[in-house]
Amino acid sequence: MSWQSTVANRLKIKKTQKRIILDKTGVLLHENFLEYLKTEEINFVVLNSLSEILLQAGLPTQAIILSQYQELPGSLFNKIDITVYDYTQLPIEIEYSLFETLNADCLVDLLLFYTDSGKTNFITEANLQKILAASKNHKNKIASDTLKDQIDVILQNNTIDHYDKLIELGQLWGEYTYLCYKVDIIPDESLLTAIDEKTENAVLNGCLTHSFHTSVNDLKTVNKIRSYVKLKNTSKIALICFDGMGVAEWKLLEKYLLVYGFKFSEKHLFALIPTMTSISRSSIYYGSCESVYSLSSINEEKQLSDFFKDKFCKF
């Protein structure tokens, strides 16, 4: 039984019912629990303002209202079933004072770890960090296995005939490699061999050809980066080029930057084939996937400055 089903059973959640559940823990509003409710076809809405709750409560529809709203008018308790879900109802044994130090992600990790491992030991301040590390490791191991299964599904197809599949395969492999590093295991070498074989066949069969013909906004290759930057027309931008930046390396750097409040949108692109650092880098600054192979002299700074001639550009 999953931790989600345990929580749902304790709350006596049914497919069709009208009730309000005020979640003091954040666990019921976590994406993992909400996804479970969807899978079980349980009708629910997430509302966090009193006006929305009052409006939904007055509708004839049968739906569970989930909310982190703290207090409701006393008159509402006579009209609809209201449940307050707090830390004491979570299916783990832990010192109550520790709950305030844990966010919903940590609580969900603990619930998953304790459910899957069958552990029942009491969580105290003395053993909390050790158990949190074990629960995070457990979650990453599950995630790495899931990524491996997704890669297997792609590899089971006879051929890869579209560049987007290659990008997807590269992204999955990079994320899988990163998680293997996180849980201190060696990535599956046989899987990498199969990926290399599929990738080689796809490239030799010309599946990358059309990746160079996509629009600037839907760029798939590094030579369109500068045009994409210009299209966004932001007042300030820094173009930082890392040599050898794969998805696994990026995930490591991303985690470091998230601590400082950075937000990201990701686009995974092809370097030029063959992947030679100088050629692929020049293709970024020259905006070309052809001329960079035959340059007699390279002046990337001038190319970038000329392209952004209406802006101050420092290389």
C-alpha positions as CSV (number, residue, x, y, z in Angstrom):
1,M,0.0,0.0,0.0
2,S,1.4,3.4,-0.9
3,W,1.6,6.3,1.6
4,Q,-1.0,8.1,-0.5
5,S,-3.5,5.3,-0.1
6,T,-2.8,5.1,3.6
7,V,-3.5,8.8,4.0
8,A,-6.6,8.7,1.8
9,N,-8.0,5.7,3.8
10,R,-7.4,7.4,7.1
11,L,-9.2,10.5,5.8
12,K,-12.0,8.2,4.4
13,I,-11.8,9.9,1.1
14,K,-14.4,8.7,-1.4
15,K,-14.9,9.3,-5.1
16,T,-18.1,11.3,-4.7
17,Q,-18.5,13.4,-1.6
18,K,-18.8,17.0,-0.6
19,R,-16.4,18.1,2.1
20,I,-13.6,20.5,2.9
21,I,-10.2,19.4,4.1
22,L,-7.9,22.0,5.6
23,D,-4.4,20.8,5.2
24,K,-2.0,22.1,7.8
25,T,0.9,19.9,6.6
26,G,1.2,20.7,2.9
27,V,1.3,17.0,2.2
28,L,-2.3,16.8,0.8
29,L,-1.5,19.6,-1.6
30,H,1.7,18.1,-2.7
31,E,1.8,17.1,-6.4
32,N,2.4,13.4,-5.5
33,F,-0.8,13.2,-3.5
34,L,-2.8,15.2,-6.0
35,E,-1.6,12.9,-8.8
36,Y,-2.8,10.0,-6.7
37,L,-6.3,11.5,-6.4
38,K,-6.5,12.0,-10.2
39,T,-5.4,8.4,-10.8
40,E,-8.1,7.2,-8.4
41,E,-10.6,9.5,-10.2
42,I,-11.5,11.4,-7.0
43,N,-13.1,14.7,-7.8
44,F,-11.3,17.6,-6.0
45,V,-10.4,21.3,-6.2
46,V,-7.6,23.2,-4.6
47,L,-8.7,26.6,-3.3
48,N,-6.8,29.0,-1.0
49,S,-9.1,32.0,-0.6
50,L,-12.2,32.2,1.6
51,S,-14.4,33.6,-1.3
52,E,-13.5,30.6,-3.5
53,I,-14.2,28.1,-0.8
54,L,-17.6,29.7,0.1
55,L,-18.5,29.7,-3.6
56,Q,-17.5,26.1,-4.2
57,A,-19.2,25.0,-1.0
58,G,-22.5,26.4,-2.2
59,L,-22.4,24.6,-5.5
60,P,-24.4,21.4,-6.0
61,T,-21.3,19.5,-7.4
62,Q,-19.7,16.7,-5.5
63,A,-16.1,17.6,-4.9
64,I,-13.5,17.6,-2.1
65,I,-12.2,21.1,-1.4
66,L,-8.5,21.0,-0.4
67,S,-7.1,24.1,1.1
68,Q,-4.3,25.5,3.3
69,Y,-6.7,28.2,4.5
70,Q,-6.4,28.4,8.3
71,E,-9.8,29.3,9.6
72,L,-13.4,29.1,8.2
73,P,-16.6,30.8,9.5
74,G,-18.3,28.8,12.3
75,S,-21.6,28.9,10.3
76,L,-20.0,26.8,7.5
77,F,-19.4,23.9,9.9
78,N,-23.1,23.3,10.1
79,K,-23.5,23.2,6.3
80,I,-20.6,21.0,5.1
81,D,-18.3,18.3,6.5
82,I,-15.0,20.0,7.4
83,T,-11.8,18.1,8.4
84,V,-8.6,19.7,9.7
85,Y,-5.6,17.6,8.7
86,D,-2.6,18.3,10.9
87,Y,0.8,16.7,11.6
88,T,-0.6,14.2,14.2
89,Q,-2.5,12.4,11.5
90,L,0.6,11.7,9.3
91,P,1.4,8.0,9.2
92,I,4.9,8.4,10.6
93,E,6.2,8.6,14.2
94,I,8.2,11.8,14.7
95,E,8.8,14.3,17.5
96,Y,6.1,16.9,17.0
97,S,8.5,19.8,17.4
98,L,10.4,18.7,14.3
99,F,7.5,19.1,12.0
100,E,8.0,22.9,11.8
101,T,11.5,22.3,10.5
102,L,10.3,20.2,7.6
103,N,8.7,21.3,4.4
104,A,6.2,19.3,2.4
105,D,8.9,17.8,0.1
106,C,10.8,16.4,3.1
107,L,7.6,15.0,4.6
108,V,6.7,13.3,1.4
109,D,10.2,11.8,1.1
110,L,9.9,10.5,4.6
111,L,6.5,9.0,4.0
112,L,7.7,7.3,0.8
113,F,10.8,5.9,2.5
114,Y,9.0,4.6,5.6
115,T,6.2,3.0,3.5
116,D,8.6,1.3,1.1
117,S,11.1,0.2,3.7
118,G,8.7,-0.9,6.3
119,K,10.5,1.2,8.9
120,T,8.7,2.1,12.1
121,N,11.4,3.6,14.3
122,F,10.7,6.9,16.0
123,I,12.3,10.0,14.4
124,T,14.0,12.3,16.8
125,E,16.3,15.3,16.5
126,A,19.3,13.0,17.0
127,N,18.5,10.8,14.0
128,L,16.5,13.2,11.8
129,Q,19.4,14.2,9.4
130,K,20.5,10.6,8.8
131,I,16.9,9.5,8.0
132,L,16.3,12.5,5.8
133,A,19.5,11.6,3.8
134,A,18.3,8.0,3.5
135,S,14.8,9.1,2.3
136,K,16.3,11.5,-0.3
137,N,18.6,8.7,-1.5
138,H,15.6,6.4,-1.7
139,K,13.6,8.9,-3.8
140,N,16.5,9.4,-6.2
141,K,17.0,5.7,-6.6
142,I,13.3,5.3,-7.6
143,A,13.6,8.3,-10.0
144,S,16.7,6.8,-11.6
145,D,14.9,3.5,-12.1
146,T,12.0,5.3,-13.7
147,L,14.3,7.2,-16.1
148,K,16.0,3.9,-17.0
149,D,12.6,2.4,-17.9
150,Q,11.8,5.5,-20.0
151,I,15.0,5.1,-21.9
152,D,14.3,1.4,-22.4
153,V,10.9,2.2,-24.0
154,I,12.7,4.5,-26.6
155,L,15.4,1.9,-27.3
156,Q,12.8,-0.8,-27.9
157,N,11.7,0.9,-31.1
158,N,13.4,-0.4,-34.2
159,T,14.8,2.9,-35.3
160,I,15.0,6.6,-34.2
161,D,13.9,8.6,-37.1
162,H,13.4,12.1,-35.6
163,Y,15.8,14.5,-33.9
164,D,13.4,15.2,-31.0
165,K,13.7,11.5,-30.0
166,L,17.5,12.0,-29.9
167,I,17.1,15.1,-27.7
168,E,14.7,13.2,-25.4
169,L,17.1,10.3,-25.2
170,G,20.0,12.6,-24.4
171,Q,18.0,14.4,-21.7
172,L,16.9,11.2,-20.1
173,W,20.4,9.7,-20.1
174,G,21.8,12.9,-18.6
175,E,19.2,13.0,-15.8
176,Y,19.7,9.3,-15.2
177,T,23.5,9.8,-15.0
178,Y,23.1,12.6,-12.5
179,L,20.8,10.6,-10.3
180,C,23.2,7.7,-10.4
181,Y,25.9,10.1,-9.1
182,K,23.5,11.3,-6.4
183,V,22.9,7.7,-5.1
184,D,26.5,6.6,-5.7
185,I,25.9,3.9,-8.2
186,I,27.5,3.3,-11.6
187,P,25.3,4.0,-14.7
188,D,24.3,0.9,-16.6
189,E,27.0,0.5,-19.2
190,S,24.9,-1.8,-21.4
191,L,22.3,0.9,-21.6
192,L,24.9,3.4,-22.7
193,T,26.1,0.9,-25.4
194,A,22.5,0.5,-26.7
195,I,22.1,4.3,-26.7
196,D,25.3,4.8,-28.6
197,E,24.3,2.3,-31.2
198,K,20.8,3.8,-31.7
199,T,22.3,7.3,-31.8
200,E,25.0,6.4,-34.4
201,N,22.4,4.7,-36.7
202,A,20.1,7.7,-36.4
203,V,22.8,10.2,-37.2
204,L,24.1,8.2,-40.2
205,N,20.6,7.8,-41.5
206,G,20.2,11.6,-41.6
207,C,17.7,12.2,-38.8
208,L,19.6,15.3,-37.7
209,T,19.3,17.0,-41.1
210,H,16.0,18.7,-40.4
211,S,17.0,19.9,-36.9
212,F,18.9,22.7,-38.7
213,H,15.7,23.9,-40.4
214,T,13.6,24.7,-37.3
215,S,12.5,28.2,-36.5
216,V,14.6,30.5,-34.2
217,N,12.0,30.3,-31.5
218,D,12.0,26.5,-31.7
219,L,15.8,26.2,-32.0
220,K,17.4,22.7,-31.9
221,T,21.0,23.6,-32.8
222,V,23.5,25.9,-31.2
223,N,24.1,28.0,-34.2
224,K,20.6,29.7,-33.6
225,I,21.4,30.7,-30.0
226,R,22.4,34.3,-30.8
227,S,19.2,34.8,-33.0
228,Y,17.1,33.3,-30.2
229,V,18.7,35.8,-27.7
230,K,18.0,38.7,-30.0
231,L,14.4,37.6,-30.5
232,K,13.8,37.7,-26.7
233,N,15.0,41.3,-26.8
234,T,15.8,41.6,-23.0
235,S,17.5,44.7,-21.8
236,K,20.4,42.8,-20.2
237,I,21.6,39.3,-21.0
238,A,24.8,37.3,-20.4
239,L,25.6,34.5,-22.9
240,I,27.8,32.0,-21.0
241,C,29.3,29.1,-23.0
242,F,30.5,26.1,-21.1
243,D,32.7,23.5,-22.8
244,G,31.4,20.0,-22.3
245,M,28.1,21.0,-20.7
246,G,25.9,17.9,-20.9
247,V,22.6,17.4,-19.1
248,A,24.2,15.6,-16.1
249,E,26.7,18.5,-15.6
250,W,23.9,21.1,-15.9
251,K,21.7,19.3,-13.3
252,L,24.6,19.6,-10.9
253,L,25.1,23.3,-11.6
254,E,21.4,24.0,-11.5
255,K,21.1,22.6,-8.0
256,Y,23.9,24.9,-6.9
257,L,22.2,28.0,-8.5
258,L,18.7,27.3,-7.2
259,V,20.0,28.1,-3.7
260,Y,20.5,31.7,-4.9
261,G,16.9,32.0,-6.2
262,F,17.7,31.5,-9.9
263,K,14.9,30.3,-12.1
264,F,15.4,28.5,-15.4
265,S,13.7,27.6,-18.7
266,E,15.5,24.8,-20.5
267,K,16.1,24.0,-24.1
268,H,18.3,21.1,-25.0
269,L,20.2,21.6,-28.3
270,F,22.6,19.7,-30.6
271,A,26.2,20.9,-30.9
272,L,27.6,20.5,-34.4
273,I,28.5,17.0,-35.6
274,P,31.3,16.1,-35.1
275,T,31.4,17.8,-31.7
276,M,34.6,19.8,-31.9
277,T,34.8,22.5,-29.2
278,S,36.2,25.2,-31.4
279,I,33.8,24.5,-34.3
280,S,30.7,24.3,-32.1
281,R,31.6,27.4,-30.1
282,S,32.2,29.4,-33.2
283,S,28.9,28.3,-34.6
284,I,27.2,30.0,-31.5
285,Y,28.9,33.4,-32.1
286,Y,28.9,33.3,-35.9
287,G,25.3,32.0,-36.1
288,S,26.3,29.5,-38.7
289,C,26.4,25.7,-39.1
290,E,28.4,25.7,-42.3
291,S,30.9,28.5,-42.7
292,V,32.6,27.8,-39.3
293,Y,34.1,24.6,-40.7
294,S,36.3,26.6,-43.1
295,L,37.2,29.8,-41.2
296,S,40.7,31.0,-42.0
297,S,40.7,33.2,-38.9
298,I,38.3,33.4,-36.0
299,N,37.0,36.6,-34.5
300,E,34.0,35.6,-32.3
301,E,34.0,39.0,-30.4
302,K,33.5,41.0,-33.7
303,Q,30.8,38.6,-34.9
304,L,28.8,38.9,-31.6
305,S,29.3,42.7,-31.5
306,D,28.2,43.2,-35.1
307,F,25.1,41.1,-34.6
308,F,24.1,43.1,-31.5
309,K,25.3,46.4,-33.0
310,D,22.3,48.2,-31.5
311,K,23.3,47.2,-28.0
312,F,26.4,47.6,-25.9
313,C,28.2,44.3,-26.2
314,K,31.3,43.3,-24.2
315,F,33.0,40.0,-24.9
